[in-house]
Amino acid sequence: MATGSELLAKHRSKAVVFREMTLLPKDAALEFLHDCEEEEIRLLGCDGFSLPQGDTIRGSLDDVLHVSGKEFWDYSVSELCDVLRDHVRLRAWLVFEFTLP
């Protein structure tokens, strides 16, 4: 069974790396979520960002999704991945950083 960090490393070649952040574009983010679902990795959330420009990156609170709160405790890993997939698809122009357990 793989860890979240191992799965993220698997997708790193498709990522935008900004400082210490591994930012996945939509298609890579959806593949990562598929892998997390198969490996039963319960993610804590994700943040969406505009593509970095020089030394700057922009994010918005509207593009942050935390799924670690009490309202998500009863969700299965599959259900959490569905919620995260919907979030990613609605923000397809962004790149995403996932919060691993």
CNS distance restraints for C-alpha pairs under 8 A (distance, minus, plus):
assign (resid   1 and name CA) (resid  39 and name CA) 6.29 0.50 0.50
assign (resid   2 and name CA) (resid   6 and name CA) 6.06 0.50 0.50
assign (resid   2 and name CA) (resid   7 and name CA) 6.66 0.50 0.50
assign (resid   2 and name CA) (resid  39 and name CA) 6.49 0.50 0.50
assign (resid   3 and name CA) (resid   7 and name CA) 6.35 0.50 0.50
assign (resid   3 and name CA) (resid  39 and name CA) 7.94 0.50 0.50
assign (resid   3 and name CA) (resid  41 and name CA) 7.20 0.50 0.50
assign (resid   4 and name CA) (resid   8 and name CA) 6.13 0.50 0.50
assign (resid   4 and name CA) (resid  36 and name CA) 7.02 0.50 0.50
assign (resid   4 and name CA) (resid  41 and name CA) 6.42 0.50 0.50
assign (resid   4 and name CA) (resid 100 and name CA) 6.03 0.50 0.50
assign (resid   4 and name CA) (resid 101 and name CA) 7.40 0.50 0.50
assign (resid   5 and name CA) (resid   9 and name CA) 6.14 0.50 0.50
assign (resid   5 and name CA) (resid 100 and name CA) 7.32 0.50 0.50
assign (resid   6 and name CA) (resid  10 and name CA) 6.31 0.50 0.50
assign (resid   7 and name CA) (resid  11 and name CA) 6.67 0.50 0.50
assign (resid   7 and name CA) (resid  32 and name CA) 6.98 0.50 0.50
assign (resid   7 and name CA) (resid  35 and name CA) 7.12 0.50 0.50
assign (resid   7 and name CA) (resid  36 and name CA) 7.41 0.50 0.50
assign (resid   8 and name CA) (resid  12 and name CA) 6.19 0.50 0.50
assign (resid   8 and name CA) (resid  22 and name CA) 7.98 0.50 0.50
assign (resid   8 and name CA) (resid  32 and name CA) 7.03 0.50 0.50
assign (resid  11 and name CA) (resid  15 and name CA) 6.65 0.50 0.50
assign (resid  11 and name CA) (resid  24 and name CA) 7.95 0.50 0.50
assign (resid  11 and name CA) (resid  28 and name CA) 6.83 0.50 0.50
assign (resid  11 and name CA) (resid  32 and name CA) 6.96 0.50 0.50
assign (resid  12 and name CA) (resid  16 and name CA) 7.86 0.50 0.50
assign (resid  12 and name CA) (resid  17 and name CA) 7.97 0.50 0.50
assign (resid  12 and name CA) (resid  22 and name CA) 6.85 0.50 0.50
assign (resid  12 and name CA) (resid  24 and name CA) 7.93 0.50 0.50
assign (resid  14 and name CA) (resid  24 and name CA) 6.89 0.50 0.50
assign (resid  14 and name CA) (resid  25 and name CA) 7.71 0.50 0.50
assign (resid  14 and name CA) (resid  28 and name CA) 6.42 0.50 0.50
assign (resid  15 and name CA) (resid  22 and name CA) 6.04 0.50 0.50
assign (resid  15 and name CA) (resid  23 and name CA) 5.34 0.50 0.50
assign (resid  15 and name CA) (resid  24 and name CA) 4.68 0.50 0.50
assign (resid  15 and name CA) (resid  25 and name CA) 6.67 0.50 0.50
assign (resid  15 and name CA) (resid  28 and name CA) 7.42 0.50 0.50
assign (resid  16 and name CA) (resid  22 and name CA) 6.10 0.50 0.50
assign (resid  16 and name CA) (resid  23 and name CA) 5.01 0.50 0.50
assign (resid  16 and name CA) (resid  24 and name CA) 6.34 0.50 0.50
assign (resid  16 and name CA) (resid  25 and name CA) 7.68 0.50 0.50
assign (resid  16 and name CA) (resid  95 and name CA) 7.79 0.50 0.50
assign (resid  17 and name CA) (resid  21 and name CA) 5.69 0.50 0.50
assign (resid  17 and name CA) (resid  22 and name CA) 4.82 0.50 0.50
assign (resid  17 and name CA) (resid  23 and name CA) 6.03 0.50 0.50
assign (resid  18 and name CA) (resid  22 and name CA) 6.67 0.50 0.50
assign (resid  18 and name CA) (resid  23 and name CA) 7.41 0.50 0.50
assign (resid  18 and name CA) (resid  52 and name CA) 7.18 0.50 0.50
assign (resid  21 and name CA) (resid  97 and name CA) 6.92 0.50 0.50
assign (resid  22 and name CA) (resid  96 and name CA) 7.96 0.50 0.50
assign (resid  22 and name CA) (resid  97 and name CA) 6.12 0.50 0.50
assign (resid  23 and name CA) (resid  95 and name CA) 5.34 0.50 0.50
assign (resid  23 and name CA) (resid  96 and name CA) 4.87 0.50 0.50
assign (resid  23 and name CA) (resid  97 and name CA) 4.89 0.50 0.50
assign (resid  24 and name CA) (resid  28 and name CA) 5.58 0.50 0.50
assign (resid  24 and name CA) (resid  29 and name CA) 5.18 0.50 0.50
assign (resid  24 and name CA) (resid  95 and name CA) 5.09 0.50 0.50
assign (resid  24 and name CA) (resid  96 and name CA) 4.95 0.50 0.50
assign (resid  24 and name CA) (resid  97 and name CA) 6.53 0.50 0.50
assign (resid  25 and name CA) (resid  29 and name CA) 5.86 0.50 0.50
assign (resid  25 and name CA) (resid  92 and name CA) 7.65 0.50 0.50
assign (resid  25 and name CA) (resid  93 and name CA) 7.83 0.50 0.50
assign (resid  25 and name CA) (resid  94 and name CA) 6.57 0.50 0.50
assign (resid  25 and name CA) (resid  95 and name CA) 4.44 0.50 0.50
assign (resid  25 and name CA) (resid  96 and name CA) 6.36 0.50 0.50
assign (resid  26 and name CA) (resid  30 and name CA) 6.15 0.50 0.50
assign (resid  26 and name CA) (resid  88 and name CA) 6.36 0.50 0.50
assign (resid  26 and name CA) (resid  89 and name CA) 6.98 0.50 0.50
assign (resid  26 and name CA) (resid  92 and name CA) 5.41 0.50 0.50
assign (resid  26 and name CA) (resid  93 and name CA) 7.40 0.50 0.50
assign (resid  26 and name CA) (resid  94 and name CA) 7.18 0.50 0.50
assign (resid  26 and name CA) (resid  95 and name CA) 6.55 0.50 0.50
assign (resid  26 and name CA) (resid  96 and name CA) 7.57 0.50 0.50
assign (resid  27 and name CA) (resid  31 and name CA) 6.31 0.50 0.50
assign (resid  28 and name CA) (resid  32 and name CA) 6.06 0.50 0.50
assign (resid  29 and name CA) (resid  33 and name CA) 6.18 0.50 0.50
assign (resid  29 and name CA) (resid  88 and name CA) 7.45 0.50 0.50
assign (resid  29 and name CA) (resid  96 and name CA) 6.87 0.50 0.50
assign (resid  30 and name CA) (resid  34 and name CA) 6.22 0.50 0.50
assign (resid  30 and name CA) (resid  85 and name CA) 6.34 0.50 0.50
assign (resid  30 and name CA) (resid  88 and name CA) 7.57 0.50 0.50
assign (resid  31 and name CA) (resid  35 and name CA) 6.30 0.50 0.50
assign (resid  32 and name CA) (resid  36 and name CA) 6.17 0.50 0.50
assign (resid  33 and name CA) (resid  37 and name CA) 6.11 0.50 0.50
assign (resid  33 and name CA) (resid  81 and name CA) 6.03 0.50 0.50
assign (resid  33 and name CA) (resid  84 and name CA) 7.76 0.50 0.50
assign (resid  33 and name CA) (resid  85 and name CA) 7.13 0.50 0.50
assign (resid  34 and name CA) (resid  38 and name CA) 6.31 0.50 0.50
assign (resid  34 and name CA) (resid  81 and name CA) 7.61 0.50 0.50
assign (resid  35 and name CA) (resid  39 and name CA) 6.13 0.50 0.50
assign (resid  36 and name CA) (resid  40 and name CA) 5.85 0.50 0.50
assign (resid  36 and name CA) (resid  41 and name CA) 4.94 0.50 0.50
assign (resid  36 and name CA) (resid  42 and name CA) 7.37 0.50 0.50
assign (resid  36 and name CA) (resid  43 and name CA) 7.85 0.50 0.50
assign (resid  36 and name CA) (resid  81 and name CA) 7.77 0.50 0.50
assign (resid  37 and name CA) (resid  41 and name CA) 6.26 0.50 0.50
assign (resid  37 and name CA) (resid  42 and name CA) 7.92 0.50 0.50
assign (resid  37 and name CA) (resid  77 and name CA) 6.13 0.50 0.50
assign (resid  37 and name CA) (resid  78 and name CA) 5.63 0.50 0.50
assign (resid  37 and name CA) (resid  81 and name CA) 6.42 0.50 0.50
assign (resid  40 and name CA) (resid  77 and name CA) 6.06 0.50 0.50
assign (resid  40 and name CA) (resid  78 and name CA) 7.92 0.50 0.50
assign (resid  41 and name CA) (resid  77 and name CA) 6.80 0.50 0.50
assign (resid  42 and name CA) (resid  77 and name CA) 5.46 0.50 0.50
assign (resid  42 and name CA) (resid  80 and name CA) 7.51 0.50 0.50
assign (resid  42 and name CA) (resid 100 and name CA) 7.82 0.50 0.50
assign (resid  42 and name CA) (resid 101 and name CA) 6.98 0.50 0.50
assign (resid  43 and name CA) (resid  67 and name CA) 7.44 0.50 0.50
assign (resid  43 and name CA) (resid  68 and name CA) 7.80 0.50 0.50
assign (resid  43 and name CA) (resid  80 and name CA) 7.70 0.50 0.50
assign (resid  43 and name CA) (resid  81 and name CA) 7.96 0.50 0.50
assign (resid  43 and name CA) (resid  98 and name CA) 7.37 0.50 0.50
assign (resid  43 and name CA) (resid  99 and name CA) 6.21 0.50 0.50
assign (resid  43 and name CA) (resid 100 and name CA) 5.28 0.50 0.50
assign (resid  43 and name CA) (resid 101 and name CA) 6.06 0.50 0.50
assign (resid  44 and name CA) (resid  66 and name CA) 6.02 0.50 0.50
assign (resid  44 and name CA) (resid  67 and name CA) 5.23 0.50 0.50
assign (resid  44 and name CA) (resid  68 and name CA) 4.89 0.50 0.50
assign (resid  44 and name CA) (resid  98 and name CA) 7.63 0.50 0.50
assign (resid  44 and name CA) (resid  99 and name CA) 5.26 0.50 0.50
assign (resid  44 and name CA) (resid 100 and name CA) 5.95 0.50 0.50
assign (resid  44 and name CA) (resid 101 and name CA) 6.32 0.50 0.50
assign (resid  45 and name CA) (resid  64 and name CA) 7.69 0.50 0.50
assign (resid  45 and name CA) (resid  65 and name CA) 5.36 0.50 0.50
assign (resid  45 and name CA) (resid  66 and name CA) 4.20 0.50 0.50
assign (resid  45 and name CA) (resid  67 and name CA) 5.11 0.50 0.50
assign (resid  45 and name CA) (resid  68 and name CA) 6.90 0.50 0.50
assign (resid  45 and name CA) (resid  84 and name CA) 7.40 0.50 0.50
assign (resid  45 and name CA) (resid  98 and name CA) 5.88 0.50 0.50
assign (resid  45 and name CA) (resid  99 and name CA) 5.14 0.50 0.50
assign (resid  45 and name CA) (resid 100 and name CA) 7.65 0.50 0.50
assign (resid  46 and name CA) (resid  64 and name CA) 6.01 0.50 0.50
assign (resid  46 and name CA) (resid  65 and name CA) 5.43 0.50 0.50
assign (resid  46 and name CA) (resid  66 and name CA) 6.51 0.50 0.50
assign (resid  46 and name CA) (resid  84 and name CA) 7.56 0.50 0.50
assign (resid  46 and name CA) (resid  96 and name CA) 6.40 0.50 0.50
assign (resid  46 and name CA) (resid  97 and name CA) 5.46 0.50 0.50
assign (resid  46 and name CA) (resid  98 and name CA) 4.20 0.50 0.50
assign (resid  46 and name CA) (resid  99 and name CA) 5.62 0.50 0.50
assign (resid  47 and name CA) (resid  59 and name CA) 7.65 0.50 0.50
assign (resid  47 and name CA) (resid  63 and name CA) 5.89 0.50 0.50
assign (resid  47 and name CA) (resid  64 and name CA) 4.36 0.50 0.50
assign (resid  47 and name CA) (resid  65 and name CA) 6.31 0.50 0.50
assign (resid  47 and name CA) (resid  96 and name CA) 5.58 0.50 0.50
assign (resid  47 and name CA) (resid  97 and name CA) 5.31 0.50 0.50
assign (resid  47 and name CA) (resid  98 and name CA) 6.53 0.50 0.50
assign (resid  48 and name CA) (resid  59 and name CA) 6.23 0.50 0.50
assign (resid  48 and name CA) (resid  60 and name CA) 7.45 0.50 0.50
assign (resid  48 and name CA) (resid  63 and name CA) 4.95 0.50 0.50
assign (resid  48 and name CA) (resid  64 and name CA) 6.11 0.50 0.50
assign (resid  48 and name CA) (resid  91 and name CA) 7.67 0.50 0.50
assign (resid  48 and name CA) (resid  94 and name CA) 5.73 0.50 0.50
assign (resid  48 and name CA) (resid  95 and name CA) 5.61 0.50 0.50
assign (resid  48 and name CA) (resid  96 and name CA) 4.57 0.50 0.50
assign (resid  48 and name CA) (resid  97 and name CA) 6.58 0.50 0.50
assign (resid  49 and name CA) (resid  57 and name CA) 6.86 0.50 0.50
assign (resid  49 and name CA) (resid  58 and name CA) 5.62 0.50 0.50
assign (resid  49 and name CA) (resid  59 and name CA) 4.46 0.50 0.50
assign (resid  49 and name CA) (resid  60 and name CA) 7.28 0.50 0.50
assign (resid  49 and name CA) (resid  63 and name CA) 7.40 0.50 0.50
assign (resid  49 and name CA) (resid  94 and name CA) 5.37 0.50 0.50
assign (resid  49 and name CA) (resid  95 and name CA) 5.36 0.50 0.50
assign (resid  49 and name CA) (resid  96 and name CA) 6.27 0.50 0.50
assign (resid  50 and name CA) (resid  57 and name CA) 6.41 0.50 0.50
assign (resid  50 and name CA) (resid  58 and name CA) 5.48 0.50 0.50
assign (resid  50 and name CA) (resid  59 and name CA) 6.37 0.50 0.50
assign (resid  50 and name CA) (resid  93 and name CA) 7.58 0.50 0.50
assign (resid  50 and name CA) (resid  94 and name CA) 5.14 0.50 0.50
assign (resid  50 and name CA) (resid  95 and name CA) 6.36 0.50 0.50
assign (resid  51 and name CA) (resid  57 and name CA) 6.62 0.50 0.50
assign (resid  51 and name CA) (resid  58 and name CA) 7.73 0.50 0.50
assign (resid  51 and name CA) (resid  94 and name CA) 6.75 0.50 0.50
assign (resid  51 and name CA) (resid  95 and name CA) 6.53 0.50 0.50
assign (resid  52 and name CA) (resid  56 and name CA) 5.64 0.50 0.50
assign (resid  52 and name CA) (resid  57 and name CA) 4.48 0.50 0.50
assign (resid  52 and name CA) (resid  58 and name CA) 7.29 0.50 0.50
assign (resid  53 and name CA) (resid  57 and name CA) 6.34 0.50 0.50
assign (resid  59 and name CA) (resid  63 and name CA) 6.99 0.50 0.50
assign (resid  60 and name CA) (resid  64 and name CA) 7.03 0.50 0.50
assign (resid  63 and name CA) (resid  91 and name CA) 7.66 0.50 0.50
assign (resid  65 and name CA) (resid  84 and name CA) 7.66 0.50 0.50
assign (resid  65 and name CA) (resid  87 and name CA) 7.56 0.50 0.50
assign (resid  67 and name CA) (resid  72 and name CA) 5.82 0.50 0.50
assign (resid  67 and name CA) (resid  80 and name CA) 7.11 0.50 0.50
assign (resid  68 and name CA) (resid  72 and name CA) 6.25 0.50 0.50
assign (resid  68 and name CA) (resid  73 and name CA) 7.06 0.50 0.50
assign (resid  69 and name CA) (resid  73 and name CA) 6.72 0.50 0.50
assign (resid  72 and name CA) (resid  80 and name CA) 7.63 0.50 0.50
assign (resid  75 and name CA) (resid  79 and name CA) 5.66 0.50 0.50
assign (resid  75 and name CA) (resid  80 and name CA) 6.11 0.50 0.50
assign (resid  76 and name CA) (resid  80 and name CA) 6.24 0.50 0.50
assign (resid  77 and name CA) (resid  81 and name CA) 6.13 0.50 0.50
assign (resid  78 and name CA) (resid  82 and name CA) 6.26 0.50 0.50
assign (resid  79 and name CA) (resid  83 and name CA) 6.37 0.50 0.50
assign (resid  80 and name CA) (resid  84 and name CA) 6.23 0.50 0.50
assign (resid  81 and name CA) (resid  85 and name CA) 5.93 0.50 0.50
assign (resid  82 and name CA) (resid  86 and name CA) 6.21 0.50 0.50
assign (resid  83 and name CA) (resid  87 and name CA) 6.36 0.50 0.50
assign (resid  84 and name CA) (resid  88 and name CA) 6.23 0.50 0.50
assign (resid  85 and name CA) (resid  89 and name CA) 6.08 0.50 0.50
assign (resid  86 and name CA) (resid  90 and name CA) 6.18 0.50 0.50
assign (resid  87 and name CA) (resid  91 and name CA) 6.58 0.50 0.50
assign (resid  88 and name CA) (resid  92 and name CA) 6.00 0.50 0.50
assign (resid  88 and name CA) (resid  96 and name CA) 7.75 0.50 0.50
